[in-house]
Every structure is written in structure tokens, then in C-alpha cells.
Amino acid sequence: MAKLINIKSFQEFLKSGTAGGVILILCVVLSLIIANSPWGDALDDFLAINIGYHSETVHLDYPIIIWINDGLMAIFFLLVGLEIKRELVEGELASVKRATLPVIAALGGVIVPALIYTFFNKDSEFAGGWGIPMATDIAFALAIITLLGNNVPPSLKIFLAALAIVDDLMAILVIAIFYSTSLQYQYLLYAGLLFALLLVFNRLGVKRIVFYIVPGIFIWYFIHHSGIHATIAGVLTAFTLPTTPDDSESPLEKLEHMLVKPVNFLIMPIFALANTNIRYETGMLAGLATPLGLGIALGLFLGKPIGITFFSWLAVKLKISNRPHGASWKHILGVGMLGGIGFTMSIFIAILSFADATHVLAEAKFSILIGSLLSGIAGSVLLLLANKSTKKNY
């Protein structure tokens, strides 16, 4: 009998929203352990293996790490995009004043960290890394807020998801303008034409999901070859899926239900294992006290919550936006702290900034890890305290 109860409890755990977050955190720990063990080099070598197909007209031969970060993560962004569109049509973001808040908050979360980094590194050899603390790792931030379960208002998850997507779009734009050597505009044109085709399908009432997914795959291919981070293809495709404001299951909701478990229990754990294998090297700890380390760590840990909270407060004060339903300013500050989890996108910008300086890149990665870790812990604690405070008021 006890065994049956244990099995039932485990099944309920897997069905809960926290299961994916727990698995993700365990994979982060496992990845860090492997990276700092004798198997660290073997993992790096494995992730560098090229797989795929290559010809004169088709180039799809990439290292495994690229397939994970640009391929699998496009599916994650597809799911998040579906959730946000559903909320725009029938949920938390259906109000214009609530829909504008994540956009304005994300703007603050981009500007203030960049200013903090520039304050420490202006006119130095590291000045070009100002984009590093700008980005939020949406996967890890959402995993942590999901782990908190009923301890935060449901509206906050939607607010954080929308904020992080806008944040990443801004980061992608910054990369394209300031960090890319060249953009292939013909590929962007092809992607734009296919996106327009999907909008036409939506307008005509086409409900077969396959008519959106297949062109979406080609959109991913063209954006990837354009020089822009390919995960944006997932968001673009998601926003073209038709949905309805009533309780009937739309194509968007059907696809969303299909993707939840594969994303939570397969894609995200693989992503964590591949991207948090940061190896500790001599000098990393001391590097936290350098202008580079302080600019990154404080940009994430202080810049993100200050920028997100202040810009949100300003937008509400000016009556441009409304706060998420059931959320206090402590909740907004907590979400701002979770926005300081930079991880992979920040590491990606660091690689672009310091590709020719291995020791500098190692220090930057460690600073990103520490800033992200502190942000995740502080954000979680503050959200829990905010929830207790809210309950006392009632």
C-alpha cells in the first residue's frame, strides 16, 4: 500500500509545475560537477562533435552545442511565445496597460545594467563588454519562479516570461548591431516572407498546426543563416498560431499542451547540462574584484532589479501601465532580481566580446555565474517574503 502511495505521489510530482524546475536545477549542479571533474574535457569534446548535413545549397552541419542552443531552445521559445500570445488574447496581458509593463520593465532591465558595467569599465580594454549583463536567461528564471509554485501570484510568471522575451529580443538586436561582423539580409528577407505567409494562414483561418510548423522550421533555418540568434524563430512562429478567447481548444493551445512535457523534462535538462559546465580556474575568484568582474556581477545583481523595478514604477506612476494582478512592489522587485539570472545569453555575448582573450573570458563567465546565482537566491527569498507579507495583509 505504501509503495502505491509513493508511486502516486511521484506521478503527481511529475505532473506539477515544479518538477521541471527541480530537474533543471539538478542538471545545473550535475553539469558544474562534471565540468570540474576529470570528465570535463570529455563533455566539452562531446558537445563539439559536428552532426548534420552539408552540401552546396544546404548547410546544417553544426556542433552538438549549437543544435542545443539554437535548435532545441527555439522549441522552448516557441512554447513561451504560445503562452504569451494566449495571455495577450484571453489572459493577464489582454489589457493594454498590463501588456505594456513587461516591455517598459525590460527596457529598464537593459539600460541600467549596461550603465553599471560602463561605469566600471569605461575607457578600459573591457569597455566592449557592456552588453554582457543586459540579458536574462529566460529558461532558468522561469524555472525558479515555477519552483516557487503557489507562493507567487500566477500573473508574475506571465509578467516574467513576457519581460524576458522582450529582454532577449533587445539583446539579440544589440548583438546584431554591435557584435555581429555581418548580417545576411537575403536570409532575413526569406524569413520575413515566410512569416508573412504564416500571418496570411492565420487570417484565412487555417487551423492545421503542420501548416505553421513546417514554414516555421524554414524560418529558423533562414534566421540562423542571417547571423541573428535563431531562437527568435520560435517566438515569431508562435505569434502566428490561431487562438480563440473562449474555452474551446484552439490550434495554439493544442500545440502548447503537446510541448509542455518535452520542454520541461527533456529540452531544458539537456540545455542545463550543456551550458552550465563552467570550469573553475585559478584567478577567477580574484577576478570578481576587478572592474570587469564588478561590472558584470553588479550589473546583473543590482542593475537588473533596479532597472526593472524603477521603470515599472515609473510606468505605473505615469498611468501608462498597471501592475500584474495580485502583485505588490516587493513581487516586482523579486522578479527584477530573477531577471539578473544571465547565464547563457550573457555568456554568449561575453564570447563575442572577448573571443581572443581566453583568461578574460574565463573571468567573465565566473562573474556571470556568481551574479546569476546571487540573483536567483535573492529573488526567490524576496518573492517568498513578499508572499508572506501579502497573506498577512489579508
C-alpha positions in Angstrom: 0.0 0.0 0.0 2.8 2.4 1.0 4.5 1.6 -2.4 1.3 2.5 -4.3 1.1 5.8 -2.4 4.7 6.6 -3.2 4.2 5.9 -6.9 1.1 8.1 -6.9 3.0 10.9 -5.1 5.8 10.7 -7.7 3.3 10.8 -10.6 1.7 13.9 -9.0 5.2 15.4 -8.7 5.9 14.9 -12.3 2.6 16.5 -13.3 3.2 19.5 -11.1 4.8 22.7 -12.5 7.7 22.4 -10.1 9.0 19.1 -11.4 10.7 20.5 -14.4 12.3 23.2 -12.3 13.7 20.7 -9.8 15.1 18.6 -12.6 16.7 21.7 -14.2 18.4 22.7 -11.0 19.7 19.2 -10.5 21.1 19.3 -14.1 22.9 22.6 -13.3 24.6 21.0 -10.3 25.5 17.9 -12.2 26.9 20.0 -15.1 29.1 22.0 -12.7 30.3 18.8 -11.0 31.2 17.2 -14.4 33.0 20.4 -15.6 35.2 20.4 -12.6 36.0 16.7 -12.7 38.2 14.5 -14.9 35.2 14.1 -17.2 35.1 17.9 -18.0 37.2 17.6 -21.2 35.2 14.6 -22.4 31.9 16.6 -22.1 33.5 19.6 -24.0 34.7 17.2 -26.7 31.3 15.6 -27.0 29.5 19.0 -27.3 32.0 20.0 -30.0 31.1 17.0 -32.2 29.6 18.1 -35.6 26.4 16.4 -36.7 24.1 17.1 -39.6 24.1 17.5 -43.3 26.1 19.7 -45.6 26.0 20.4 -49.4 26.5 23.3 -51.8 23.0 24.5 -51.1 22.2 23.3 -47.6 24.4 23.8 -44.6 23.1 22.1 -41.5 26.3 20.6 -40.1 26.9 22.0 -36.6 28.4 21.1 -33.2 26.0 19.5 -30.7 26.1 22.6 -28.5 24.8 24.7 -31.4 22.0 22.3 -32.1 21.0 22.6 -28.4 21.3 26.3 -28.0 19.9 27.3 -31.4 17.7 24.3 -32.3 16.2 22.9 -29.1 15.9 26.3 -27.5 13.9 27.5 -30.5 11.3 25.0 -29.4 11.4 26.4 -25.8 10.9 29.9 -27.2 8.1 28.6 -29.3 6.3 27.3 -26.1 6.9 30.6 -24.2 5.7 32.5 -27.3 2.5 30.4 -27.3 1.9 31.1 -23.6 2.4 34.9 -24.1 0.1 35.1 -27.1 -2.6 33.2 -25.2 -2.3 35.6 -22.4 -2.4 38.6 -24.8 -5.7 37.3 -26.3 -7.5 36.0 -23.2 -5.5 36.4 -20.1 -3.2 38.5 -17.9 -1.8 40.6 -20.8 -5.2 41.2 -22.6 -5.3 44.7 -21.0 -3.1 47.2 -22.9 -1.9 48.7 -19.6 -0.7 45.3 -18.4 0.8 44.3 -21.8 3.0 47.4 -21.9 4.5 46.9 -18.5 6.9 44.0 -19.4 8.1 46.0 -22.4 8.9 49.1 -20.3 10.4 47.0 -17.5 12.6 45.1 -19.9 13.9 48.4 -21.3 15.0 49.4 -17.7 16.5 46.0 -17.2 18.7 46.5 -20.3 19.7 50.1 -19.8 20.7 50.2 -16.1 23.0 47.1 -16.1 24.8 48.4 -19.2 25.3 51.7 -17.4 26.7 50.0 -14.3 29.1 47.9 -16.4 30.2 51.1 -18.3 30.8 52.9 -15.1 33.4 50.3 -14.0 34.9 49.7 -17.4 34.7 53.0 -19.4 37.8 53.6 -21.5 39.3 50.2 -20.5 40.1 47.3 -22.7 36.9 45.6 -21.5 34.6 48.5 -22.5 33.1 46.5 -25.3 31.5 44.0 -22.9 28.8 46.4 -21.9 26.1 44.1 -23.4 27.1 41.1 -21.1 24.8 42.0 -18.1 21.9 43.1 -20.2 20.3 39.7 -21.0 18.0 37.5 -18.9 18.3 33.7 -19.2 14.5 33.1 -19.6 14.8 29.4 -19.1 16.5 29.5 -15.7 14.4 32.5 -14.5 11.1 30.8 -15.4 12.3 27.5 -13.8 12.9 29.2 -10.5 9.7 31.1 -10.4 7.9 27.9 -11.3 9.6 26.1 -8.4 8.0 28.7 -6.1 4.6 27.4 -7.1 1.7 28.9 -5.3 4.0 31.2 -3.3 3.8 33.8 -6.1 0.8 35.1 -8.0 0.3 33.3 -11.4 0.4 36.7 -13.1 4.0 37.1 -12.2 5.1 34.1 -14.3 3.5 35.6 -17.3 5.0 39.0 -16.5 8.5 37.5 -16.1 8.1 35.4 -19.3 7.0 38.5 -21.4 9.7 40.6 -19.8 12.4 38.0 -20.5 11.3 37.6 -24.1 11.4 41.3 -24.8 14.7 41.4 -22.9 16.1 38.7 -25.1 14.8 40.4 -28.3 16.6 43.6 -27.2 19.8 41.5 -26.5 19.5 39.9 -30.0 19.1 43.3 -31.5 22.2 44.6 -29.6 24.2 41.5 -30.8 23.1 42.1 -34.4 24.0 45.8 -34.4 27.1 45.9 -32.2 28.6 42.4 -32.1 27.9 40.7 -35.4 30.5 41.0 -38.1 27.9 40.9 -40.9 24.2 40.2 -41.5 23.0 38.2 -44.4 20.0 40.3 -45.4 18.8 37.9 -48.1 18.1 35.3 -45.5 16.3 37.8 -43.3 14.1 38.6 -46.4 13.3 34.9 -46.9 12.4 34.6 -43.2 10.2 37.7 -43.4 8.3 36.4 -46.5 7.6 33.1 -44.7 6.5 34.9 -41.6 4.1 37.0 -43.8 2.8 33.7 -45.2 2.0 32.4 -41.8 0.1 35.6 -41.0 -1.9 35.0 -44.1 -2.7 31.5 -43.0 -3.8 32.9 -39.7 -6.0 35.4 -41.4 -7.6 32.8 -43.7 -8.4 30.6 -40.6 -6.0 27.7 -41.4 -6.1 25.5 -38.3 -3.8 22.6 -39.2 -0.7 23.0 -37.0 1.6 21.5 -39.6 1.0 24.4 -41.9 2.6 26.7 -39.3 5.4 24.3 -38.0 6.9 23.4 -41.4 7.3 27.1 -42.6 8.5 27.8 -39.0 11.3 25.3 -39.5 12.4 27.1 -42.6 12.1 30.5 -40.8 14.5 29.0 -38.2 16.9 28.0 -41.0 17.0 31.4 -42.7 17.3 33.4 -39.4 20.1 31.1 -38.3 22.0 31.8 -41.5 21.3 35.5 -41.3 23.6 35.9 -38.4 20.8 36.6 -35.8 20.2 34.2 -32.9 17.8 31.6 -34.3 15.6 31.2 -31.2 13.6 34.3 -32.3 12.1 32.0 -35.0 10.2 30.2 -32.2 8.6 33.4 -31.0 7.7 34.5 -34.5 6.1 31.2 -35.3 4.2 31.1 -32.0 2.6 34.5 -32.6 1.1 33.4 -35.9 -0.8 30.4 -34.4 -4.6 31.0 -34.3 -6.3 31.0 -30.9 -9.7 32.0 -29.5 -10.8 34.0 -26.4 -13.3 31.2 -25.4 -12.8 27.9 -23.7 -12.6 25.8 -26.9 -9.2 24.3 -27.6 -7.5 26.3 -30.4 -4.5 25.2 -32.5 -2.3 27.4 -30.3 -3.5 25.7 -27.1 -3.3 22.2 -28.6 0.4 22.8 -29.6 1.1 24.3 -26.2 -0.2 21.2 -24.5 1.9 19.0 -26.8 5.1 20.9 -26.0 4.9 21.3 -22.2 6.3 17.9 -21.1 9.0 17.6 -23.8 10.3 21.1 -23.0 10.2 20.7 -19.2 11.6 17.1 -19.0 13.9 16.8 -22.0 14.9 20.1 -23.7 15.5 22.1 -20.5 17.6 19.5 -18.7 19.7 19.0 -21.8 20.1 22.7 -22.1 21.3 23.0 -18.5 23.7 20.1 -18.8 25.3 21.6 -21.9 25.5 25.3 -20.8 26.4 25.4 -17.1 29.6 23.3 -17.4 31.8 26.2 -16.2 35.2 25.1 -15.0 36.8 26.9 -12.1 40.3 28.2 -13.0 43.0 30.0 -11.0 42.3 33.7 -10.7 38.6 33.5 -11.2 37.8 34.4 -7.6 40.1 37.4 -7.6 38.6 38.4 -10.9 35.3 39.2 -9.2 37.0 42.3 -7.6 38.3 43.7 -10.9 36.3 46.3 -12.9 35.3 43.5 -15.3 34.0 41.2 -12.6 32.3 44.1 -10.7 30.7 45.4 -13.9 29.2 42.1 -14.8 28.2 40.8 -11.3 26.8 44.1 -10.1 25.2 44.8 -13.4 23.2 41.5 -13.1 22.6 41.5 -9.3 21.9 45.2 -8.8 21.3 46.7 -12.3 18.6 44.3 -13.3 16.3 44.7 -10.3 16.9 48.4 -10.1 16.2 48.9 -13.8 13.1 46.6 -14.0 11.6 47.9 -10.7 12.2 51.6 -11.4 10.9 51.6 -14.9 7.9 49.6 -13.8 7.2 52.0 -11.0 7.5 55.0 -13.4 5.2 53.4 -16.0 2.5 52.7 -13.3 3.0 56.2 -11.8 2.5 57.8 -15.2 -0.6 55.6 -15.7 0.9 54.0 -18.8 0.7 50.6 -17.3 -0.8 48.5 -14.5 0.8 46.1 -12.1 0.2 42.4 -12.7 -2.9 41.1 -10.9 -2.3 40.4 -7.2 1.4 41.5 -7.3 3.0 44.0 -4.9 6.1 46.1 -5.5 8.0 43.5 -3.5 6.9 41.0 -6.1 8.1 43.2 -8.9 11.5 43.7 -7.2 11.7 39.9 -6.7 11.0 39.4 -10.4 13.6 42.0 -11.2 16.2 40.0 -9.2 15.3 36.9 -11.1 15.9 39.0 -14.3 19.5 39.1 -13.1 20.0 35.5 -14.0 22.1 36.0 -17.1 23.8 32.6 -17.7 23.7 31.5 -21.3 22.8 34.7 -23.2 25.3 36.7 -21.1 28.0 34.0 -21.7 27.2 34.2 -25.4 27.7 38.0 -25.5 30.9 37.5 -23.4 32.3 35.1 -26.0 31.6 37.6 -28.8 33.2 40.4 -26.7 36.4 38.5 -25.6 36.8 35.7 -28.1 40.6 36.5 -28.4 41.3 36.7 -24.7 40.8 33.3 -23.0 41.7 34.4 -19.5 39.4 37.4 -19.7 36.5 35.2 -21.0 37.0 32.8 -18.0 36.7 35.6 -15.5 33.7 37.0 -17.3 32.0 33.5 -17.2 32.7 33.2 -13.5 31.3 36.6 -12.8 28.2 35.8 -14.8 27.8 32.6 -12.8 28.1 34.4 -9.4 25.9 37.3 -10.4 23.2 34.9 -11.7 23.5 32.6 -8.6 23.1 35.6 -6.2 20.2 37.0 -8.3 18.4 33.6 -8.3 18.8 33.2 -4.5 17.9 36.8 -3.6 14.9 36.8 -6.0 13.5 33.6 -4.6 13.8 34.7 -1.0 12.3 38.1 -1.7 9.3 36.5 -3.5 8.7 34.2 -0.6 8.8 37.0 1.9 6.5 39.1 -0.4 4.0 36.3 -0.4 4.0 36.0 3.4 3.6 39.8 3.7 0.7 39.8 1.2 -1.1 37.0 3.2 -0.7 38.9 6.5 -2.4 41.9 4.9 -5.4 39.8 4.1 
